Amino acid sequence: MSTYRVVELLGDGISPELSASVHAIADVLPFELQFETVDLSYERRKESGDEAYAEAFAAMEEYRVAIKYPTRTVTKSPNRVLRDRFGFDVIHRPVTTFRGVENNFKKSLDIDVVRIATGGTYTDRGRAIGTESAVSLRVIERVPARHAAFFAFRKASRKGTTVVSTSKWTIQKEADGLFEDQVDEVKQYFPDVPHRRELFDALLAGIILRPDDYDVIVCPNEYGDFLSDMACGLIGSIGLGDSASFAFDEEGEPIQALFDPAGGTAPDIAGQNICNPSAALLALGSLIRHLGEEKSGLGLRGAVREVIATGRKTGDIGGNLTTTEFTAAVASELGT
């Protein structure tokens, strides 16, 4: 039996329940996942100072792949700390319609949002100019843009689909123009992958009107943030979105990966065994695929979808299963 070492970063709120769900699924996989667990909860961070982060850094440097649960941000974001420490500059979020989940969107959606994870306006809080104005600096960096473009084209090449790059390059001619220039350079390495540009506002309308026209979408930081949440809204729940962050070597190959559910800590339902672990299990499926266990990773993601499609759901998406019951249903489905 193959064995893989994986870092597990515990968080706050529903984190213990998500961890229990992940471990229950790991127990039925046809290989062994050995978890190096680090407590990154707010209480631990507050009590230990930098000790919790030092443990996380050491474990991630050794094992290079991690799953993280939602963490509370008070003074500084743990996600930001980890991103800065390891150079995570690309975020991948797959968003796909789930049969069995009610929503207001009557068409099917199946897209991969690939986003630069740094820059934009998110690294500058801005400053006031007198009392009537304020300004914020927006930055697009060449290397993260290039990494995002390579990731997007590789993803589309494996899937046999297209790449759409989106920004406001006609207005933000220098910043978004630099991003689009990197996409144009990278696409020369993938002559068999169709590519087109779309302005971001037009793309939002296009996804709603013609979702089948979109597969892999690559974009700067803010655009990807907005697009990911909108897409999850179209499929009926933010709680069905998983995410992965990647750092790369000089040749553009991933050297560090962090997988996590896209939702928050949900303190109002913590400890009640009613949270939806779907996104954490989907993140685990993506992690497994990253390890090279393609069949099991796809199988786990498919098992989550099949359980929901057949009406076995947690309360947030119209069902009555507890977290534990839903996890057991996924484990049973995965076994088939």
C-alpha positions as a LaTeX table, in Angstrom:
\begin{tabular}{lrrr}
\hline
Residue & $x$ (\AA) & $y$ (\AA) & $z$ (\AA) \\
\hline
Met1 & 0.00 & 0.00 & 0.00 \\
Ser2 & 1.33 & 3.44 & $-0.94$ \\
Thr3 & 1.76 & 5.98 & 1.83 \\
Tyr4 & 1.65 & 9.77 & 1.51 \\
Arg5 & 2.52 & 12.37 & 4.15 \\
Val6 & 0.18 & 15.35 & 4.21 \\
Val7 & 0.13 & 18.43 & 6.43 \\
Glu8 & $-3.22$ & 19.14 & 8.08 \\
Leu9 & $-3.75$ & 22.71 & 9.32 \\
Leu10 & $-6.52$ & 22.91 & 11.91 \\
Gly11 & $-8.57$ & 26.07 & 12.21 \\
Asp12 & $-11.55$ & 27.51 & 14.05 \\
Gly13 & $-15.32$ & 27.06 & 14.26 \\
Ile14 & $-16.34$ & 23.97 & 12.30 \\
Ser15 & $-12.72$ & 22.95 & 11.70 \\
Pro16 & $-12.79$ & 19.92 & 14.05 \\
Glu17 & $-15.88$ & 18.54 & 12.32 \\
Leu18 & $-14.35$ & 19.02 & 8.87 \\
Ser19 & $-11.17$ & 17.31 & 10.04 \\
Ala20 & $-13.15$ & 14.36 & 11.38 \\
Ser21 & $-14.94$ & 14.05 & 8.04 \\
Val22 & $-11.67$ & 14.13 & 6.10 \\
His23 & $-10.11$ & 11.48 & 8.34 \\
Ala24 & $-13.18$ & 9.23 & 7.99 \\
Ile25 & $-12.81$ & 9.33 & 4.19 \\
Ala26 & $-9.04$ & 8.88 & 4.36 \\
Asp27 & $-9.63$ & 5.64 & 6.29 \\
Val28 & $-11.40$ & 4.03 & 3.31 \\
Leu29 & $-8.95$ & 5.06 & 0.59 \\
Pro30 & $-6.87$ & 2.32 & $-1.12$ \\
Phe31 & $-3.66$ & 3.95 & 0.14 \\
Glu32 & $-2.56$ & 5.56 & 3.38 \\
Leu33 & $-2.60$ & 9.26 & 4.16 \\
Gln34 & $-0.45$ & 10.10 & 7.16 \\
Phe35 & $-1.43$ & 13.51 & 8.51 \\
Glu36 & 1.09 & 15.83 & 10.13 \\
Thr37 & $-1.39$ & 17.93 & 12.13 \\
Val38 & $-0.68$ & 21.51 & 13.17 \\
Asp39 & $-3.10$ & 23.59 & 15.24 \\
Leu40 & $-3.53$ & 27.01 & 13.62 \\
Ser41 & $-6.66$ & 27.93 & 15.57 \\
Tyr42 & $-6.93$ & 31.49 & 16.85 \\
Glu43 & $-6.51$ & 30.38 & 20.46 \\
Arg44 & $-3.28$ & 28.56 & 19.62 \\
Arg45 & $-1.97$ & 31.46 & 17.57 \\
Lys46 & $-2.81$ & 33.90 & 20.37 \\
Glu47 & $-1.18$ & 31.78 & 23.08 \\
Ser48 & 1.94 & 30.63 & 21.22 \\
Gly49 & 2.84 & 33.71 & 19.25 \\
Asp50 & 4.88 & 32.62 & 16.24 \\
Glu51 & 5.26 & 29.02 & 17.44 \\
Ala52 & 2.14 & 27.78 & 15.64 \\
Tyr53 & 3.26 & 29.33 & 12.37 \\
Ala54 & 6.78 & 27.95 & 12.82 \\
Glu55 & 5.35 & 24.43 & 13.16 \\
Ala56 & 3.22 & 24.93 & 10.05 \\
Phe57 & 6.16 & 26.29 & 8.06 \\
Ala58 & 8.41 & 23.39 & 9.03 \\
Ala59 & 5.82 & 20.75 & 8.20 \\
Met60 & 4.90 & 22.32 & 4.87 \\
Glu61 & 8.54 & 22.73 & 3.86 \\
Glu62 & 9.07 & 19.02 & 4.49 \\
Tyr63 & 5.92 & 17.52 & 2.94 \\
Arg64 & 4.99 & 20.14 & 0.31 \\
Val65 & 1.25 & 19.41 & 0.31 \\
Ala66 & $-1.35$ & 20.45 & 2.86 \\
Ile67 & $-5.05$ & 20.60 & 3.58 \\
Lys68 & $-6.27$ & 23.56 & 5.61 \\
Tyr69 & $-9.57$ & 24.27 & 7.33 \\
Pro70 & $-11.12$ & 27.73 & 7.84 \\
Thr71 & $-9.31$ & 30.02 & 10.27 \\
Arg72 & $-10.45$ & 33.11 & 12.14 \\
Thr73 & $-8.77$ & 36.39 & 11.19 \\
Val74 & $-8.36$ & 38.94 & 13.98 \\
Thr75 & $-5.15$ & 40.87 & 13.38 \\
Lys76 & $-3.63$ & 39.09 & 10.40 \\
Ser77 & $-4.96$ & 36.44 & 8.06 \\
Pro78 & $-3.34$ & 32.99 & 8.34 \\
Asn79 & $-4.05$ & 32.56 & 4.62 \\
Arg80 & $-2.05$ & 35.72 & 3.93 \\
Val81 & 0.79 & 34.58 & 6.20 \\
Leu82 & 1.04 & 31.22 & 4.44 \\
Arg83 & 0.77 & 32.81 & 0.99 \\
Asp84 & 3.57 & 35.24 & 1.72 \\
Arg85 & 5.79 & 32.60 & 3.31 \\
Phe86 & 5.56 & 30.05 & 0.50 \\
Gly87 & 4.93 & 32.26 & $-2.50$ \\
Phe88 & 1.48 & 30.92 & $-3.33$ \\
Asp89 & 0.67 & 33.02 & $-6.38$ \\
Val90 & $-2.04$ & 31.00 & $-8.18$ \\
Ile91 & $-5.45$ & 29.90 & $-6.88$ \\
His92 & $-7.57$ & 27.29 & $-8.67$ \\
Arg93 & $-11.29$ & 26.98 & $-7.94$ \\
Pro94 & $-13.41$ & 24.47 & $-9.89$ \\
Val95 & $-17.13$ & 25.28 & $-9.86$ \\
Thr96 & $-19.64$ & 22.77 & $-11.21$ \\
Thr97 & $-23.41$ & 22.43 & $-11.00$ \\
Phe98 & $-24.60$ & 19.83 & $-8.48$ \\
Arg99 & $-27.64$ & 17.76 & $-9.27$ \\
Gly100 & $-29.92$ & 17.83 & $-6.26$ \\
Val101 & $-29.07$ & 21.37 & $-5.14$ \\
Glu102 & $-31.73$ & 23.99 & $-5.79$ \\
Asn103 & $-30.63$ & 27.27 & $-7.33$ \\
Asn104 & $-31.97$ & 30.15 & $-9.40$ \\
Phe105 & $-29.81$ & 29.29 & $-12.41$ \\
Lys106 & $-31.47$ & 26.86 & $-14.78$ \\
Lys107 & $-28.45$ & 25.97 & $-16.88$ \\
Ser108 & $-25.42$ & 23.85 & $-16.02$ \\
Leu109 & $-22.08$ & 25.33 & $-15.10$ \\
Asp110 & $-18.67$ & 23.63 & $-15.28$ \\
Ile111 & $-15.74$ & 26.03 & $-15.10$ \\
Asp112 & $-12.24$ & 26.21 & $-13.65$ \\
Val113 & $-11.38$ & 29.65 & $-12.30$ \\
Val114 & $-7.61$ & 30.20 & $-12.27$ \\
Arg115 & $-6.66$ & 33.40 & $-10.49$ \\
Ile116 & $-3.50$ & 35.28 & $-9.68$ \\
Ala117 & $-3.37$ & 35.06 & $-5.89$ \\
Thr118 & $-1.31$ & 38.20 & $-5.31$ \\
Gly119 & $-1.41$ & 41.85 & $-6.18$ \\
Gly120 & $-4.38$ & 43.73 & $-7.51$ \\
Thr121 & $-5.59$ & 46.16 & $-4.87$ \\
Tyr122 & $-5.55$ & 43.54 & $-2.12$ \\
Thr123 & $-2.00$ & 44.31 & $-1.03$ \\
Asp124 & $-2.68$ & 48.05 & $-0.60$ \\
Arg125 & $-5.30$ & 49.31 & 1.83 \\
Gly126 & $-5.12$ & 52.72 & 0.20 \\
Arg127 & $-4.90$ & 56.14 & 1.79 \\
Ala128 & $-6.95$ & 59.27 & 2.08 \\
Ile129 & $-6.19$ & 62.37 & 0.06 \\
Gly130 & $-7.50$ & 65.17 & 2.20 \\
Thr131 & $-11.09$ & 64.63 & 3.34 \\
Glu132 & $-12.85$ & 64.10 & 0.02 \\
Ser133 & $-10.77$ & 61.52 & $-1.85$ \\
Ala134 & $-8.82$ & 58.31 & $-1.43$ \\
Val135 & $-6.42$ & 56.35 & $-3.61$ \\
Ser136 & $-5.34$ & 52.71 & $-3.79$ \\
Leu137 & $-2.42$ & 51.24 & $-5.71$ \\
Arg138 & $-3.16$ & 48.30 & $-8.01$ \\
Val139 & $-0.27$ & 45.99 & $-8.92$ \\
Ile140 & 0.03 & 43.22 & $-11.52$ \\
Glu141 & 3.29 & 41.27 & $-11.42$ \\
Arg142 & 4.73 & 39.49 & $-14.44$ \\
Val143 & 5.79 & 36.21 & $-12.75$ \\
Pro144 & 2.47 & 35.41 & $-11.01$ \\
Ala145 & 0.61 & 36.31 & $-14.20$ \\
Arg146 & 2.83 & 33.92 & $-16.14$ \\
His147 & 2.34 & 31.14 & $-13.56$ \\
Ala148 & $-1.43$ & 31.56 & $-13.70$ \\
Ala149 & $-1.37$ & 31.43 & $-17.50$ \\
Phe150 & 0.73 & 28.24 & $-17.56$ \\
Phe151 & $-1.54$ & 26.61 & $-14.99$ \\
Ala152 & $-4.64$ & 27.52 & $-17.00$ \\
Phe153 & $-3.28$ & 26.26 & $-20.31$ \\
Arg154 & $-2.01$ & 23.03 & $-18.78$ \\
Lys155 & $-5.41$ & 22.46 & $-17.19$ \\
Ala156 & $-7.21$ & 23.10 & $-20.49$ \\
Ser157 & $-4.76$ & 20.90 & $-22.39$ \\
Arg158 & $-5.42$ & 17.97 & $-20.05$ \\
Lys159 & $-9.17$ & 18.48 & $-20.23$ \\
Gly160 & $-9.27$ & 19.15 & $-23.96$ \\
Thr161 & $-11.05$ & 22.48 & $-23.43$ \\
Thr162 & $-10.50$ & 26.18 & $-24.02$ \\
Val163 & $-8.93$ & 29.07 & $-22.11$ \\
Val164 & $-10.59$ & 32.46 & $-21.69$ \\
Ser165 & $-8.47$ & 35.25 & $-20.23$ \\
Thr166 & $-10.47$ & 38.07 & $-18.72$ \\
Ser167 & $-9.67$ & 41.51 & $-17.36$ \\
Lys168 & $-10.33$ & 45.16 & $-18.25$ \\
Trp169 & $-7.30$ & 45.56 & $-20.49$ \\
Thr170 & $-8.94$ & 48.28 & $-22.58$ \\
Ile171 & $-9.17$ & 50.52 & $-19.49$ \\
Gln172 & $-6.36$ & 49.23 & $-17.27$ \\
Lys173 & $-3.99$ & 49.26 & $-20.23$ \\
Glu174 & $-0.75$ & 48.90 & $-18.30$ \\
Ala175 & $-1.75$ & 46.65 & $-15.38$ \\
Asp176 & $-4.27$ & 44.35 & $-17.06$ \\
Gly177 & $-2.37$ & 44.77 & $-20.30$ \\
Leu178 & 0.68 & 43.19 & $-18.67$ \\
Phe179 & $-1.45$ & 40.24 & $-17.55$ \\
Glu180 & $-2.90$ & 39.71 & $-21.04$ \\
Asp181 & 0.58 & 40.01 & $-22.56$ \\
Gln182 & 1.76 & 37.13 & $-20.37$ \\
Val183 & $-1.23$ & 35.03 & $-21.42$ \\
Asp184 & $-0.40$ & 35.72 & $-25.07$ \\
Glu185 & 3.21 & 34.66 & $-24.53$ \\
Val186 & 2.31 & 31.46 & $-22.71$ \\
Lys187 & $-0.31$ & 30.37 & $-25.22$ \\
Gln188 & 2.45 & 29.99 & $-27.82$ \\
Tyr189 & 3.50 & 26.85 & $-25.90$ \\
Phe190 & $-0.01$ & 25.38 & $-26.29$ \\
Pro191 & $-0.94$ & 25.80 & $-29.97$ \\
Asp192 & $-3.67$ & 23.16 & $-29.72$ \\
Val193 & $-5.55$ & 24.94 & $-26.89$ \\
Pro194 & $-8.08$ & 27.51 & $-28.16$ \\
His195 & $-7.87$ & 30.87 & $-26.40$ \\
Arg196 & $-9.82$ & 34.11 & $-26.48$ \\
Arg197 & $-9.96$ & 37.32 & $-24.46$ \\
Glu198 & $-13.13$ & 38.74 & $-22.94$ \\
Leu199 & $-13.68$ & 41.90 & $-20.96$ \\
Phe200 & $-14.61$ & 40.97 & $-17.42$ \\
Asp201 & $-18.04$ & 42.61 & $-17.35$ \\
Ala202 & $-18.96$ & 40.94 & $-20.64$ \\
Leu203 & $-17.71$ & 37.60 & $-19.32$ \\
Leu204 & $-20.03$ & 37.78 & $-16.29$ \\
Ala205 & $-23.00$ & 38.26 & $-18.58$ \\
Gly206 & $-21.71$ & 35.59 & $-20.95$ \\
Ile207 & $-21.47$ & 32.96 & $-18.24$ \\
Ile208 & $-25.09$ & 33.52 & $-17.31$ \\
Leu209 & $-26.33$ & 33.60 & $-20.90$ \\
Arg210 & $-24.05$ & 30.96 & $-22.46$ \\
Pro211 & $-22.36$ & 28.88 & $-19.73$ \\
Asp212 & $-21.35$ & 26.16 & $-22.17$ \\
Asp213 & $-18.97$ & 28.63 & $-23.84$ \\
Tyr214 & $-16.70$ & 28.71 & $-20.78$ \\
Asp215 & $-14.25$ & 26.14 & $-19.48$ \\
Val216 & $-10.95$ & 27.36 & $-17.99$ \\
Ile217 & $-10.94$ & 31.05 & $-17.09$ \\
Val218 & $-7.75$ & 32.85 & $-16.04$ \\
Cys219 & $-7.74$ & 36.34 & $-14.52$ \\
Pro220 & $-6.10$ & 38.78 & $-12.09$ \\
Asn221 & $-6.72$ & 38.66 & $-8.36$ \\
Glu222 & $-9.90$ & 40.66 & $-7.74$ \\
Tyr223 & $-11.67$ & 39.42 & $-10.86$ \\
Gly224 & $-11.13$ & 35.81 & $-9.83$ \\
Asp225 & $-12.36$ & 36.52 & $-6.31$ \\
Phe226 & $-15.58$ & 38.08 & $-7.61$ \\
Leu227 & $-16.08$ & 35.43 & $-10.28$ \\
Ser228 & $-15.59$ & 32.46 & $-7.94$ \\
Asp229 & $-18.23$ & 33.59 & $-5.47$ \\
Met230 & $-20.67$ & 34.52 & $-8.24$ \\
Ala231 & $-20.22$ & 31.09 & $-9.79$ \\
Cys232 & $-20.82$ & 29.35 & $-6.45$ \\
Gly233 & $-23.96$ & 31.44 & $-6.08$ \\
Leu234 & $-25.13$ & 30.19 & $-9.47$ \\
Ile235 & $-24.75$ & 26.56 & $-8.40$ \\
Gly236 & $-26.64$ & 27.22 & $-5.17$ \\
Ser237 & $-24.11$ & 27.37 & $-2.33$ \\
Ile238 & $-20.79$ & 28.92 & $-1.37$ \\
Gly239 & $-20.35$ & 25.79 & 0.74 \\
Leu240 & $-19.85$ & 23.66 & $-2.38$ \\
Gly241 & $-16.65$ & 25.41 & $-3.46$ \\
Asp242 & $-13.15$ & 24.09 & $-2.85$ \\
Ser243 & $-9.90$ & 25.85 & $-3.55$ \\
Ala244 & $-6.23$ & 25.10 & $-4.15$ \\
Ser245 & $-3.21$ & 27.41 & $-3.92$ \\
Phe246 & 0.08 & 26.70 & $-5.68$ \\
Ala247 & 3.68 & 27.89 & $-5.60$ \\
Phe248 & 6.04 & 27.19 & $-8.51$ \\
Asp249 & 9.69 & 26.72 & $-9.34$ \\
Glu250 & 11.58 & 28.72 & $-11.96$ \\
Glu251 & 10.31 & 26.39 & $-14.71$ \\
Gly252 & 6.70 & 26.97 & $-13.67$ \\
Glu253 & 6.19 & 23.52 & $-12.11$ \\
Pro254 & 4.20 & 23.32 & $-8.83$ \\
Ile255 & 6.45 & 22.79 & $-5.80$ \\
Gln256 & 3.98 & 23.53 & $-3.00$ \\
Ala257 & 0.20 & 23.02 & $-2.81$ \\
Leu258 & $-2.43$ & 23.94 & $-0.25$ \\
Phe259 & $-6.01$ & 22.66 & $-0.54$ \\
Asp260 & $-8.96$ & 24.06 & 1.41 \\
Pro261 & $-12.73$ & 24.53 & 1.47 \\
Ala262 & $-13.64$ & 28.01 & 0.30 \\
Gly263 & $-16.16$ & 28.73 & 3.09 \\
Gly264 & $-15.65$ & 30.27 & 6.50 \\
Thr265 & $-15.49$ & 29.11 & 10.11 \\
Ala266 & $-19.30$ & 29.18 & 10.65 \\
Pro267 & $-19.07$ & 29.73 & 14.43 \\
Asp268 & $-22.87$ & 29.82 & 14.77 \\
Ile269 & $-23.14$ & 26.10 & 13.98 \\
Ala270 & $-19.77$ & 24.87 & 15.28 \\
Gly271 & $-19.91$ & 21.72 & 17.36 \\
Gln272 & $-23.47$ & 20.84 & 16.38 \\
Asn273 & $-22.62$ & 18.15 & 13.79 \\
Ile274 & $-24.71$ & 19.89 & 11.14 \\
Cys275 & $-22.08$ & 21.60 & 8.95 \\
Asn276 & $-21.68$ & 20.62 & 5.32 \\
Pro277 & $-18.27$ & 18.95 & 4.78 \\
Ser278 & $-18.67$ & 18.75 & 1.00 \\
Ala279 & $-16.11$ & 21.43 & 0.19 \\
Ala280 & $-13.52$ & 19.89 & 2.53 \\
Leu281 & $-14.05$ & 16.49 & 0.90 \\
Leu282 & $-13.84$ & 18.01 & $-2.57$ \\
Ala283 & $-10.58$ & 19.67 & $-1.50$ \\
Leu284 & $-9.33$ & 16.29 & $-0.30$ \\
Gly285 & $-10.23$ & 14.83 & $-3.70$ \\
Ser286 & $-8.18$ & 17.52 & $-5.44$ \\
Leu287 & $-5.29$ & 16.92 & $-3.05$ \\
Ile288 & $-5.37$ & 13.20 & $-3.85$ \\
Arg289 & $-5.25$ & 13.94 & $-7.56$ \\
His290 & $-2.26$ & 16.23 & $-6.95$ \\
Leu291 & $-0.51$ & 13.29 & $-5.26$ \\
Gly292 & $-0.96$ & 11.28 & $-8.46$ \\
Glu293 & $-3.90$ & 9.16 & $-7.30$ \\
Glu294 & $-6.10$ & 10.35 & $-10.17$ \\
Lys295 & $-8.70$ & 7.58 & $-10.00$ \\
Ser296 & $-9.31$ & 7.92 & $-6.28$ \\
Gly297 & $-9.37$ & 11.72 & $-6.43$ \\
Leu298 & $-11.94$ & 11.74 & $-9.20$ \\
Gly299 & $-13.82$ & 8.98 & $-7.41$ \\
Leu300 & $-14.07$ & 10.98 & $-4.20$ \\
Arg301 & $-15.25$ & 14.12 & $-5.96$ \\
Gly302 & $-17.77$ & 12.02 & $-7.88$ \\
Ala303 & $-18.97$ & 10.31 & $-4.70$ \\
Val304 & $-19.73$ & 13.67 & $-3.06$ \\
Arg305 & $-21.71$ & 14.72 & $-6.11$ \\
Glu306 & $-23.62$ & 11.43 & $-6.33$ \\
Val307 & $-24.62$ & 11.45 & $-2.67$ \\
Ile308 & $-26.01$ & 14.96 & $-3.02$ \\
Ala309 & $-27.72$ & 14.13 & $-6.32$ \\
Thr310 & $-29.60$ & 11.25 & $-4.69$ \\
Gly311 & $-31.02$ & 13.48 & $-1.95$ \\
Arg312 & $-28.64$ & 12.62 & 0.88 \\
Lys313 & $-27.77$ & 16.14 & 1.97 \\
Thr314 & $-27.04$ & 18.34 & 4.95 \\
Gly315 & $-29.55$ & 20.96 & 6.03 \\
Asp316 & $-27.90$ & 23.95 & 4.36 \\
Ile317 & $-28.72$ & 22.53 & 0.91 \\
Gly318 & $-32.14$ & 21.14 & 1.69 \\
Gly319 & $-31.44$ & 17.82 & 3.40 \\
Asn320 & $-31.57$ & 16.45 & 6.92 \\
Leu321 & $-28.32$ & 14.53 & 7.34 \\
Thr322 & $-25.81$ & 15.34 & 10.04 \\
Thr323 & $-22.17$ & 15.91 & 9.15 \\
Thr324 & $-21.33$ & 12.41 & 10.30 \\
Glu325 & $-24.19$ & 10.82 & 8.35 \\
Phe326 & $-23.28$ & 12.66 & 5.17 \\
Thr327 & $-19.65$ & 11.62 & 5.52 \\
Ala328 & $-20.66$ & 7.99 & 5.99 \\
Ala329 & $-22.81$ & 8.18 & 2.86 \\
Val330 & $-19.85$ & 9.53 & 0.85 \\
Ala331 & $-17.58$ & 6.81 & 2.22 \\
Ser332 & $-20.11$ & 4.15 & 1.21 \\
Glu333 & $-20.52$ & 5.66 & $-2.26$ \\
Leu334 & $-16.76$ & 5.87 & $-2.71$ \\
Gly335 & $-16.50$ & 2.18 & $-1.88$ \\
Thr336 & $-18.75$ & 1.33 & $-4.84$ \\
\hline
\end{tabular}
